[in-house]
Amino acid sequence: MKQLFHVVIIGGGIAGLSTAYYLQQQAPGRGLSYTLLEGASAWGGKIQTRVEAGFVIEGGPDSFITQKPAALRLCRELGLEDQLQGTNDAQRKVYVLHAGRLRSLPDGVMLVIPTKFTPFVFSPLISLPGKLRMGMDLFIPRRNGDGDESLADFIRRRLGREALDKIAEPLMSGIHVSDAERQSIRGTFPRFVELERKYGSLIKGMLAQKALARQHPGPRLPVFMTLRGGLGQLVQALVARLSGELRLNAQVVRLERLPASTSQTRAGYRLYLADGQSLLADAVVLATPAFTAAELVESFRPELAGRLRAIRHVSTATLSLAFARAGFEHPLDGFGFVVPRREPCQLMACTWTSTKFEGRAPQDYVLIRAFVGGPHRQELVDLDDATLIALVRDELRRVMGIRKPPAMTWLYRWPQANPQYDVGHLERVDEIERLAASLPGLYLTGSAYRGVGIPDCIEQGKAVAEKIVSDSALG
């Protein structure tokens, strides 16, 4: 009789759920079983959706990028295609806080790269010297060598300091909740590195890609998509498809590596839970933050633990606020605004949720979401609820003129939940994966390694599932 191969997946966020799902897809009827453990009381990790009084509230991510197909593909596989919803692109405008005022990002600016001449030239966001310096990208030679550099160094070199301070830092570092001076350009925006390498200029490269896209007319997907009932629908659909053992409130406190014996051709693992139970596994997937994985492997591979701890994490919080539409003091004519580090504002950004997505609030209400914390203001996340809500309201009054009190608020804190892709991140992950590969049956996946977005985590979960099947000879 073929020996049963049992996998334990630690972590019930999107990476762990995807690993379990694709294990089922890869090895049906091949002698593989799995247990999925989550220390919290709900599945989904940072994907947390709350539907209340007609509002759809996202505590964590609110959408996924379609240029990376994994999330869209999985939604379709799970029968969620009729629930897919794009952003309201008729209102696709982003503002930048500059000198205390909201200035719109010029039309045609792709993250930080200008691709339309007239809107860029007449924008008050960038000074004339700053615009001339950005235009120098057309003439600055490409960088020699392929070593990593920080986002800040890359943008200053190609487009200048003003482009960094007013656009790239709040937008591009904001996406990754990172410090631009430490953020790896290769780890977070490798497309920009490739544009420079191939075209010698970011502007030339982006214009060339836009021209190429025009050669293939037809309907295009929105850049960002979500689900009508919130991204929690994806979590629910995944959990409903899983046939293995699923356990919530199951915190793993210790992981022990077992040597192979004469009756056992492969080594295994024993997991100890906080409730005193233990279980055995032939393979273990650590779909956890890197620092949690470090604690679990410390006893049998301290070198790997040290590499994992080198991946820093920072804290954030989100506050969603609902306001009655009648008498609301702002038109909400865009997706929201971002805040450059140099601005004396304690917010990182604000999304005008009820504009960005249809159906997020009842017709008589508007919904916005503020972001606080991050690499430069982590201490704000530790404020008590009343103080943090008052701080956000005060900033919204100063920036947007909102004086009326909110009808409802929803506060989510994310302590140490945002991995930092510092310069050299990909080389660091290569070393982590090399060390993990020396431990048969141990696998790592999740946002700390090769992409923080939902599609990245799904793709990593799929890759780990395929590797488990291959390594265990179940394929």
N, C-alpha and C positions, 0 to 999 in steps of 0.2 A: 504494500500500500504506500502511495506517495506521501511523504511526510508533509504535514501542514506547516505552512510558513506564516508566522504571525507578525504583523507590523503594529507598533503603537505610535500614533501621531500625537505629539504634545502641542497643543495650541489650536483653538477652534476659530481663528480668524479666517480671512478669505484664502490665505495660503494653505493652512491646514485643511480646510474644507475642500479646496481644489485638489490637494494631494489625495484625499480619501476618494473623491469622486473619480479621479482619473485612475486610481488603483483599481477600482471596480471596472472601469472601462477597459483597462489594459489586460486584466487577468481574470476574466470570468471563468469560474469552474476549473481553475488551475491550482487549487490547493492553497489559496491565499486568503487570509482573514485579517481584519484590522480592528483596532480600538482607537477611537478618537477621544482625547481627553482635553477638557477645557476647565481651567481653574475658576472662571467666573460663572455667573448664573445664567448667562445667555450666550448664544453663538454670535459670531460676526466680528469679534475684535473691535476695530475702529469703525466698522460699518454699523452704525446704530441709528435706526429710523424710528421716529415716534409719530403716530397719527392721532391727532387730538383736536376735537372741536372744528374739524374741517381743515386743519393745518397739517402739512407734511413737513416734519422737522428732521433734519439730518444733523446728528451730533458730530459725525466725522466727515468723510468725503461725500460730496453731493453728486458726483458724475464720474465718468471715465472717458478717456480719450479714445477716439475711434481709429486713429492712425496705427495704433497697436491693436490687432484684431482679437486678442484672446478673450476679452470681456464680452464683446459683441457676439462672438462665436458661441461662448458658453450660454449667454442669455437665450440665443436661438435654440441651442440644444435642449435647454430646460423648458422650452415652450413659452418663453416670455416675450416673443417678438412683438405681439400686439400691445405690450406694455412699454415698449421702448419709446423714448421721448427725447427730442433734441432741444437744445437751448433756443430761446426766442431771439433768433438772429436779426429780426427787424429792429431790435433794441440793443444790438451788439456794440456797445460803447463802454469803454473802461476809462475811469478817471484816475488821475494821479494828484495827490495832495501836494501843492507847491506854494510855499509862502502863505500857508493857511487857507488857500483857496483850491477848489477842485478844478483841475484843468484836464480836458479830455485828451486821451492818447490819440495822436493824429491817425486818421484813416490810412490803412495800408502799412502800418508799422507791425511787423510780425515779431512779436515779443520785444525785440529791440532794433530790428533791422528795418529801415525805411524802404518801401517798395513803390510808393507813389510820391511824385515830386511836389505837386501843388499843396496837398494838405500838410505835408511835412514843412515846407518853406513858410507857410503862414501860421503854423502852430505857435502859440505863445509859451508853450511848455519849455522849449529849448531855446537858448539864446542864439543870436547869429553866429558868434564864434563857436558855440557848441555844435551848430548845424554844419558849419564848415569843417570842423574836426571830424564829425561823423562821415561826411562826404569823402574825407581822406582815405577811408577804407578802400576806395576804388583804386588807390595808387600805392598803398603800403604793401610791401612784399610779404608773401606768406612766411610763416615762421619755419625755420629749419629745425628738424628733429621732431620726434613724436612723443616727448615726455609730457607728463601731466602738468597743468598749471591751474591756478585758482580762477574762478569765474571773473573775479575782479581784475586780475592781471590780464586775462584774455580780452575782456571788453575795453579796458583802458588802452590796451595795445592797438586794437582794431578800430574802436569808435570813440575813444576819449573818456575823460573823467565825468563829464556832464551826462553822457549817455548811461554811464554806470550808475551815478548817484540818483538820477531822476527816473530812469526806466528799468534798466537791467536789475539793479539791486532789489527794488520793491517787487518787481514782477517775477523775475527768474529765480531769485533767492527765496521769494515768498512762496513759490510753488513747492519748494523743498524745505521750507522753514529753516533756512541755513544762513550762515555768515558768508557773504560773498568773498571775503578775504581768505576764507578757508575752503570754500566749496569747490569740489573737483569739477572742472569743465568736462573732462572725459567721462566722468561717472554720471553726470546729470544732464549734460547737453552735448552728447557726442556728435549730433547732427551739425552743430556749429563748427566743430573741429573738422568734420569732413568737408563742409562747404569751403573752409579756408584751404584745405589741402587740395581739393579738386579745382576750385575756381580762382584761388588766390585772393578772394574778396568775398565777404559775407553778402554784400549788396548784389554783386554780380551773380553769386550762386543762388540767392533767393529769387532774383528775377528770372534766371534760367529755369528754375524749377517751376515757377508760375507759368512761364511760357510752355513748358512741357505739359503741364496739367491742362492748359487750354487746347492742346491737340487731342484731348480725349473728352469731348463734350458729353453732356448727359448729367443726370441727377447725381449730386454728391452728398455723402453723409455729412451731418453736422460734425464739427470737430469734437464736440463734447456731447455725450448722451447720458441719460439716466433712465429710471423706471418710474412710471406714473405714480405708483404708490411708495416711491422711495427705494433706495438701494437695498433696504432690508428685504425686499421681495426676492432679490437674488440669493440672499442667505437662506431665506425660508425654502425656496425652491431647491437649493442644494441639499439642505438637511433632509427634505422630504424624499430625495432620491437615494440617500445613503442607506445601505443595508447592513453595515457593520455595527459594532457596539459603540454607542455614543454616550458619553458621560460628562455632564456638567458638574460644577462644584467639585472638580477632581484635580486638585493641585498636586503636582509632582514636586516632592521636596528633596529627593535624592535619586540619582541614577547610578547604577553599579554595572560595570562590565564583567561578564562571566567568562572564564576561560573555557575553551573547547575541551571536552572530555573524550574518553575512548568510545563512549556511546553516542557522542554528539560531534558531528563533523565540523560544525561551525560554532563560533562563540556566540553568546547571546547577551541579553541585558535584563536586569531586574530593576523595576521602577517601584519606588516607595511613595505612597500618597500621604497627604496630610491627615487623613482619617485613620491611618494605621494599616491600611490594606497595601498589598503589593501585587505586582503582576509581572509575568515574564514576556519577553519579546525576542524574536529573531532579529528584528530591525527596529530602529527608533528614528523617527523624524522629529527634529526640533524646529517647529514652526512658531518660534517664540522670539521676543526681542533678543538681540545679541548678548546683552548682559545676563539674561536669564539662562540662555544656552551655556554661557561661560560658567555659571554656578553649577550647572548639572554635569559638565565634563571635567571640572577642576580636579576631582579625585583621581582620575585615571589618565588625563592628558592635559597637564597644566600649561603646556606651551600653546595648545589650541585655545584654552581659556584666556590666556593673555592676549592673543590676537583678537579674540572676540571682544574683549573689554576695550580694545583700542578703537572700536566703533562707538563714538559718542552718541548720546541721545539727549534731546531737549524737550521741554514741556510746553504745552499750549492749552488754551481753553477757547471754546466757542460759546457765544451767547446769542440765541435767536430771540428777537423781539417782535411781537405782533402789535400793530397800531390800527385803530379805526381809520378807514380811508377818509371819512368826512373831516375836513379841516386839517388833514396831514400837510405838513409844511414843506415837503420836498416832492418834486415830480418823479423821482426814481427813474430817470430817463437813461438807463444803462444797466450794466451788470453789477456795478459797484465801483469801489475805489481801492487803491493801494497806497501805502504810506512809506515814503522813503525814510531811511534811518535818520537822516539829518533833521527831519521835521519834528517839532516839539509836540508830538501826539503819541499817546500811549497805545494806540491801536496798531496792529499790523496791516489790517485790511478790513473791508466790509463788503459783503455780498448783498445786493438788493434781490433777495430770493424770489419774491413774487413777480419781479420783472424777468429775471433770468429764466425761470421755468413757469409755464402755465400750470394752474391748478394747485399751487402750493399754499394758497390761502383762500378763505371765502371771499366772495366778490366785494364785500364791504370792508375788507381789511387789507393791509399790506404786511409783508414779512421781510425782515432784514436780519442779517447774521454778522456779528462782529467777531474778530479774531484777536486774541491777546496772547502775550507770552513770547515764545521763540527765543533765539539765541541771545538776544540783548535785554530781554525783560522777563526772564523766567519767574522772577519773584512775584509777578502779578498773579500767576496761577494759584499761588498759595493764599491769596486774600480770601476772607470769608465771603459768602454769597452776596450779602447786602452791600459790602464795600465794592466788590467787583462789578456788580450791576450798576451801582451809582457811578463808578469810574467810566464805564462804557457809555452810560446816558449823558454824562457831562461831555465826553468827547464828541458824541453824536450831535449834541446841541451846538458845540463850537464849530464843527465841520459842516454839518448839514442843516443846522437851524431847527432841529427837532426839539420842541419844548414840551409837548404833551406827553403824559405818562403812557407807557405801554399797557395794553390790555392783558398780555400774558408774556412770560419769559421762560426760556428753557436754557439751562446752563449745563455744559459738559466740560469736564476737565480731563486732560490727557497727559498725566505725569510721565515724563521720560518715554514718550510714545513716538518721537520723531527722530529716526536715525540720521546721522550727519555723514554725508558723503564727502569727507575731507580729501584734500589733494593726496593722490596716491591710493584712493579707495579701491580701484579695480585690482591693483597689485596686491593690496591687503587681502581682498577677497580671494584672489588666486591662491595665496598662501594658506588662508583658512580652509579652502576646499582641498588643497594638497594634504594638509594635516588631517582633515576629516576623512579623506580617502584611505588613510593608513589605518583607520578603524573600521573594519568590515561591519556593515549593518548600521552605520551611523550616517544620517543625512541632515542637511541644514537647508531651510527655505524660509522665505519671508522678505519683508521690506528692507531689512538691514543689508541686503547683499547686492542684488542686481536689478534694482528698480523699486521705487516706493509706490507706484500707482497700482490700481486694481488690476489692469491687464498684466503688469509685470509680475505681480504676486500669483495670478492664475497661471501664467506661463511657467513660472518657476515651480509651482506645485505639479503641473503636468510633467515637467522635465524630471523632477524627483521621482514621480510615480513610474515613469518609463525606466529610469535607472534602477529602481528597486526590482522591477520585473526582470530586467536584464541581468543584474548582479545575482539574483536568487535563482537564475536558470528556470524561472517559471514561464518565460516567454517562449 
